[in-house]
Amino acid sequence: MCMAKMLAKWLNRRYLVMAKHYGTKKFGFDEVSKFLKRNFNDSDQIVSLVLSEFKKAGWINIEIDPEDSRKRIYSLVMMYNDVALNELVVEVDEEKK
């Protein structure tokens, strides 16, 4: 298993908000696209970039959808415990204001 790498600040913000929302639950591209559009106004292209950067950094797990091999199922690698995550999400929310 490789060590996770640090993310750029804009990617880290998205990771934190996603980790708070999804935890270790699995999600698809359409679901996360709607979520990131609602929270950060990200386009589908940006969502693809976010997921790609998470993969390169080791911050996300990716599986092939057993019902449709063209689709992927994602789950976050949890980098923070619940207390730290809550504190960091509060900071991100304050920055967005």
N, CA and C atoms as an extended XYZ file, in Angstrom:
291
Properties=species:S:1:pos:R:3:atomname:S:1:resname:S:1:resid:I:1 pbc="F F F"
N         0.844       -1.186        0.000 N   MET     1
C         0.000        0.000        0.000 CA  MET     1
C         0.884        1.242        0.000 C   MET     1
N         0.573        2.185       -0.876 N   CYS     2
C         1.391        3.395       -0.946 CA  CYS     2
C         0.881        4.444        0.032 C   CYS     2
N         1.762        5.320        0.400 N   MET     3
C         1.396        6.409        1.290 CA  MET     3
C         0.626        7.471        0.507 C   MET     3
N        -0.361        8.061        1.124 N   ALA     4
C        -1.125        9.116        0.472 CA  ALA     4
C        -0.270       10.378        0.392 C   ALA     4
N        -0.505       11.140       -0.652 N   LYS     5
C         0.224       12.391       -0.857 CA  LYS     5
C        -0.663       13.564       -0.458 C   LYS     5
N        -0.044       14.694       -0.221 N   MET     6
C        -0.789       15.908        0.113 CA  MET     6
C        -1.511       16.423       -1.120 C   MET     6
N        -2.642       17.058       -0.897 N   LEU     7
C        -3.428       17.639       -1.974 CA  LEU     7
C        -3.307       19.156       -1.964 C   LEU     7
N        -3.536       19.761       -3.126 N   ALA     8
C        -3.619       21.220       -3.201 CA  ALA     8
C        -4.801       21.674       -2.340 C   ALA     8
N        -4.760       22.906       -1.888 N   LYS     9
C        -5.780       23.417       -0.964 CA  LYS     9
C        -7.198       23.281       -1.529 C   LYS     9
N        -7.372       23.603       -2.821 N   TRP    10
C        -8.723       23.529       -3.397 CA  TRP    10
C        -9.230       22.090       -3.439 C   TRP    10
N        -8.332       21.125       -3.640 N   LEU    11
C        -8.717       19.717       -3.626 CA  LEU    11
C        -8.983       19.245       -2.197 C   LEU    11
N        -8.177       19.690       -1.276 N   ASN    12
C        -8.355       19.304        0.125 CA  ASN    12
C        -9.712       19.779        0.649 C   ASN    12
N       -10.134       20.987        0.257 N   ARG    13
C       -11.451       21.488        0.671 CA  ARG    13
C       -12.551       20.537        0.217 C   ARG    13
N       -12.453       20.101       -1.025 N   ARG    14
C       -13.467       19.196       -1.558 CA  ARG    14
C       -13.422       17.849       -0.846 C   ARG    14
N       -12.234       17.356       -0.596 N   TYR    15
C       -12.106       16.092        0.128 CA  TYR    15
C       -12.785       16.196        1.501 C   TYR    15
N       -12.514       17.251        2.226 N   LEU    16
C       -13.064       17.406        3.570 CA  LEU    16
C       -14.586       17.429        3.570 C   LEU    16
N       -15.164       18.187        2.664 N   VAL    17
C       -16.624       18.289        2.593 CA  VAL    17
C       -17.220       16.944        2.147 C   VAL    17
N       -16.556       16.291        1.204 N   MET    18
C       -17.028       14.973        0.769 CA  MET    18
C       -16.894       13.948        1.893 C   MET    18
N       -15.789       13.975        2.625 N   ALA    19
C       -15.572       13.025        3.719 CA  ALA    19
C       -16.623       13.209        4.805 C   ALA    19
N       -16.977       14.442        5.085 N   LYS    20
C       -18.017       14.715        6.083 CA  LYS    20
C       -19.362       14.162        5.608 C   LYS    20
N       -19.651       14.310        4.322 N   HIS    21
C       -20.930       13.871        3.771 CA  HIS    21
C       -20.982       12.357        3.540 C   HIS    21
N       -19.964       11.801        2.889 N   TYR    22
C       -19.977       10.394        2.495 CA  TYR    22
C       -19.334        9.442        3.497 C   TYR    22
N       -18.362        9.924        4.256 N   GLY    23
C       -17.621        9.017        5.125 CA  GLY    23
C       -16.991        7.929        4.273 C   GLY    23
N       -17.217        6.673        4.627 N   THR    24
C       -16.658        5.564        3.850 CA  THR    24
C       -17.699        4.945        2.907 C   THR    24
N       -18.876        5.588        2.772 N   LYS    25
C       -19.910        5.073        1.876 CA  LYS    25
C       -19.458        5.157        0.423 C   LYS    25
N       -19.985        4.269       -0.392 N   LYS    26
C       -19.676        4.264       -1.816 CA  LYS    26
C       -20.605        5.217       -2.553 C   LYS    26
N       -20.101        5.787       -3.664 N   PHE    27
C       -20.894        6.716       -4.459 CA  PHE    27
C       -20.452        6.639       -5.914 C   PHE    27
N       -21.348        7.049       -6.800 N   GLY    28
C       -21.050        7.071       -8.226 CA  GLY    28
C       -20.731        8.478       -8.706 C   GLY    28
N       -20.328        8.570       -9.960 N   PHE    29
C       -19.947        9.861      -10.521 CA  PHE    29
C       -21.115       10.841      -10.517 C   PHE    29
N       -22.287       10.398      -10.950 N   ASP    30
C       -23.434       11.307      -11.020 CA  ASP    30
C       -23.769       11.893       -9.649 C   ASP    30
N       -23.723       11.048       -8.639 N   GLU    31
C       -24.023       11.492       -7.272 CA  GLU    31
C       -23.017       12.531       -6.786 C   GLU    31
N       -21.728       12.244       -6.961 N   VAL    32
C       -20.708       13.177       -6.477 CA  VAL    32
C       -20.689       14.449       -7.326 C   VAL    32
N       -21.031       14.318       -8.605 N   SER    33
C       -21.088       15.496       -9.465 CA  SER    33
C       -22.151       16.480       -8.966 C   SER    33
N       -23.325       15.958       -8.641 N   LYS    34
C       -24.396       16.817       -8.095 CA  LYS    34
C       -23.965       17.443       -6.771 C   LYS    34
N       -23.322       16.623       -5.939 N   PHE    35
C       -22.880       17.105       -4.625 CA  PHE    35
C       -21.854       18.232       -4.768 C   PHE    35
N       -20.842       18.044       -5.618 N   LEU    36
C       -19.801       19.072       -5.780 CA  LEU    36
C       -20.331       20.299       -6.511 C   LEU    36
N       -21.278       20.117       -7.408 N   LYS    37
C       -21.884       21.270       -8.075 CA  LYS    37
C       -22.639       22.115       -7.042 C   LYS    37
N       -23.386       21.447       -6.176 N   ARG    38
C       -24.159       22.147       -5.147 CA  ARG    38
C       -23.245       22.864       -4.147 C   ARG    38
N       -22.141       22.228       -3.766 N   ASN    39
C       -21.278       22.791       -2.728 CA  ASN    39
C       -20.173       23.713       -3.240 C   ASN    39
N       -19.700       23.486       -4.477 N   PHE    40
C       -18.574       24.270       -4.994 CA  PHE    40
C       -18.821       24.818       -6.402 C   PHE    40
N       -20.002       24.533       -6.961 N   ASN    41
C       -20.334       24.952       -8.317 CA  ASN    41
C       -19.376       24.342       -9.354 C   ASN    41
N       -18.931       23.107       -9.120 N   ASP    42
C       -17.999       22.429      -10.015 CA  ASP    42
C       -18.727       21.841      -11.225 C   ASP    42
N       -18.099       21.926      -12.375 N   SER    43
C       -18.614       21.291      -13.592 CA  SER    43
C       -18.229       19.813      -13.572 C   SER    43
N       -18.794       19.038      -14.498 N   ASP    44
C       -18.435       17.620      -14.604 CA  ASP    44
C       -16.945       17.458      -14.905 C   ASP    44
N       -16.378       18.370      -15.676 N   GLN    45
C       -14.944       18.294      -15.982 CA  GLN    45
C       -14.107       18.467      -14.721 C   GLN    45
N       -14.504       19.397      -13.876 N   ILE    46
C       -13.774       19.609      -12.618 CA  ILE    46
C       -13.936       18.397      -11.712 C   ILE    46
N       -15.138       17.823      -11.675 N   VAL    47
C       -15.364       16.625      -10.858 CA  VAL    47
C       -14.450       15.497      -11.330 C   VAL    47
N       -14.332       15.308      -12.635 N   SER    48
C       -13.424       14.288      -13.175 CA  SER    48
C       -11.991       14.560      -12.741 C   SER    48
N       -11.586       15.818      -12.782 N   LEU    49
C       -10.238       16.195      -12.353 CA  LEU    49
C       -10.047       15.917      -10.861 C   LEU    49
N       -11.032       16.275      -10.063 N   VAL    50
C       -10.964       16.039       -8.613 CA  VAL    50
C       -10.767       14.550       -8.335 C   VAL    50
N       -11.595       13.714       -8.944 N   LEU    51
C       -11.494       12.271       -8.713 CA  LEU    51
C       -10.157       11.724       -9.191 C   LEU    51
N        -9.673       12.224      -10.311 N   SER    52
C        -8.374       11.794      -10.834 CA  SER    52
C        -7.241       12.169       -9.879 C   SER    52
N        -7.285       13.390       -9.361 N   GLU    53
C        -6.256       13.845       -8.417 CA  GLU    53
C        -6.322       13.063       -7.108 C   GLU    53
N        -7.542       12.768       -6.647 N   PHE    54
C        -7.689       11.937       -5.446 CA  PHE    54
C        -7.060       10.570       -5.682 C   PHE    54
N        -7.288       10.003       -6.866 N   LYS    55
C        -6.732        8.683       -7.186 CA  LYS    55
C        -5.209        8.738       -7.190 C   LYS    55
N        -4.627        9.739       -7.859 N   LYS    56
C        -3.169        9.863       -7.918 CA  LYS    56
C        -2.557       10.002       -6.530 C   LYS    56
N        -3.283       10.697       -5.646 N   ALA    57
C        -2.771       10.956       -4.296 CA  ALA    57
C        -3.040        9.798       -3.334 C   ALA    57
N        -3.866        8.837       -3.749 N   GLY    58
C        -4.181        7.719       -2.864 CA  GLY    58
C        -5.278        8.020       -1.860 C   GLY    58
N        -6.131        8.995       -2.165 N   TRP    59
C        -7.177        9.429       -1.243 CA  TRP    59
C        -8.547        8.845       -1.573 C   TRP    59
N        -8.619        7.984       -2.623 N   ILE    60
C        -9.903        7.425       -3.028 CA  ILE    60
C        -9.694        5.998       -3.527 C   ILE    60
N       -10.704        5.161       -3.288 N   ASN    61
C       -10.728        3.804       -3.830 CA  ASN    61
C       -11.688        3.793       -5.005 C   ASN    61
N       -11.332        3.058       -6.048 N   ILE    62
C       -12.176        2.997       -7.236 CA  ILE    62
C       -12.402        1.538       -7.601 C   ILE    62
N       -13.675        1.192       -7.807 N   GLU    63
C       -14.060       -0.155       -8.215 CA  GLU    63
C       -14.864       -0.052       -9.507 C   GLU    63
N       -14.893       -1.119      -10.262 N   ILE    64
C       -15.754       -1.184      -11.441 CA  ILE    64
C       -17.157       -1.564      -10.972 C   ILE    64
N       -18.156       -0.872      -11.489 N   ASP    65
C       -19.544       -1.162      -11.159 CA  ASP    65
C       -19.884       -2.556      -11.695 C   ASP    65
N       -20.324       -3.481      -10.827 N   PRO    66
C       -20.611       -4.841      -11.291 CA  PRO    66
C       -21.795       -4.907      -12.264 C   PRO    66
N       -22.646       -3.878      -12.256 N   GLU    67
C       -23.802       -3.858      -13.149 CA  GLU    67
C       -23.507       -3.194      -14.483 C   GLU    67
N       -22.460       -2.364      -14.531 N   ASP    68
C       -22.107       -1.657      -15.774 CA  ASP    68
C       -20.609       -1.370      -15.751 C   ASP    68
N       -19.856       -2.149      -16.503 N   SER    69
C       -18.394       -2.053      -16.444 CA  SER    69
C       -17.849       -0.719      -16.963 C   SER    69
N       -18.695        0.099      -17.575 N   ARG    70
C       -18.252        1.429      -18.019 CA  ARG    70
C       -18.238        2.424      -16.859 C   ARG    70
N       -18.935        2.105      -15.794 N   LYS    71
C       -19.058        3.013      -14.652 CA  LYS    71
C       -18.126        2.600      -13.527 C   LYS    71
N       -17.812        3.558      -12.669 N   ARG    72
C       -16.954        3.326      -11.513 CA  ARG    72
C       -17.722        3.626      -10.228 C   ARG    72
N       -17.328        2.955       -9.183 N   ILE    73
C       -17.864        3.203       -7.845 CA  ILE    73
C       -16.694        3.685       -6.995 C   ILE    73
N       -16.903        4.783       -6.296 N   TYR    74
C       -15.844        5.425       -5.519 CA  TYR    74
C       -16.132        5.328       -4.027 C   TYR    74
N       -15.072        5.329       -3.247 N   SER    75
C       -15.174        5.497       -1.791 CA  SER    75
C       -13.898        6.187       -1.330 C   SER    75
N       -14.058        7.092       -0.395 N   LEU    76
C       -12.916        7.860        0.099 CA  LEU    76
C       -12.082        7.050        1.076 C   LEU    76
N       -10.792        7.272        1.040 N   VAL    77
C        -9.888        6.762        2.058 CA  VAL    77
C        -9.934        7.807        3.173 C   VAL    77
N       -10.309        7.397        4.368 N   MET    78
C       -10.468        8.363        5.453 CA  MET    78
C        -9.109        8.768        6.017 C   MET    78
N        -8.793       10.054        5.863 N   MET    79
C        -7.496       10.588        6.282 CA  MET    79
C        -7.549       11.273        7.653 C   MET    79
N        -8.767       11.534        8.137 N   TYR    80
C        -8.930       12.256        9.395 CA  TYR    80
C        -9.925       11.507       10.273 C   TYR    80
N        -9.753       11.623       11.594 N   ASN    81
C       -10.773       11.072       12.476 CA  ASN    81
C       -11.958       12.034       12.517 C   ASN    81
N       -13.066       11.627       13.109 N   ASP    82
C       -14.292       12.430       13.082 CA  ASP    82
C       -14.120       13.813       13.704 C   ASP    82
N       -13.406       13.903       14.802 N   VAL    83
C       -13.224       15.191       15.486 CA  VAL    83
C       -12.437       16.157       14.599 C   VAL    83
N       -11.318       15.701       14.059 N   ALA    84
C       -10.501       16.549       13.185 CA  ALA    84
C       -11.284       16.932       11.939 C   ALA    84
N       -12.019       15.989       11.383 N   LEU    85
C       -12.805       16.253       10.181 CA  LEU    85
C       -13.840       17.338       10.438 C   LEU    85
N       -14.557       17.250       11.556 N   ASN    86
C       -15.556       18.266       11.885 CA  ASN    86
C       -14.929       19.649       12.016 C   ASN    86
N       -13.785       19.734       12.674 N   GLU    87
C       -13.109       21.023       12.846 CA  GLU    87
C       -12.657       21.591       11.500 C   GLU    87
N       -12.121       20.741       10.633 N   LEU    88
C       -11.642       21.197        9.336 CA  LEU    88
C       -12.792       21.627        8.430 C   LEU    88
N       -13.926       20.926        8.494 N   VAL    89
C       -15.082       21.303        7.676 CA  VAL    89
C       -15.617       22.661        8.117 C   VAL    89
N       -15.601       22.948        9.393 N   VAL    90
C       -16.021       24.265        9.887 CA  VAL    90
C       -15.127       25.356        9.290 C   VAL    90
N       -13.824       25.101        9.247 N   GLU    91
C       -12.894       26.059        8.650 CA  GLU    91
C       -13.192       26.269        7.162 C   GLU    91
N       -13.482       25.197        6.447 N   VAL    92
C       -13.806       25.307        5.018 CA  VAL    92
C       -15.083       26.111        4.834 C   VAL    92
N       -16.100       25.849        5.657 N   ASP    93
C       -17.356       26.589        5.569 CA  ASP    93
C       -17.132       28.077        5.814 C   ASP    93
N       -16.277       28.399        6.759 N   GLU    94
C       -15.991       29.807        7.054 CA  GLU    94
C       -15.256       30.470        5.907 C   GLU    94
N       -14.357       29.738        5.241 N   GLU    95
C       -13.627       30.284        4.097 CA  GLU    95
C       -14.552       30.569        2.927 C   GLU    95
N       -15.602       29.756        2.769 N   LYS    96
C       -16.527       29.918        1.648 CA  LYS    96
C       -17.398       31.162        1.817 C   LYS    96
N       -17.520       31.685        3.027 N   LYS    97
C       -18.390       32.858        3.276 CA  LYS    97
C       -17.748       34.137        2.827 C   LYS    97
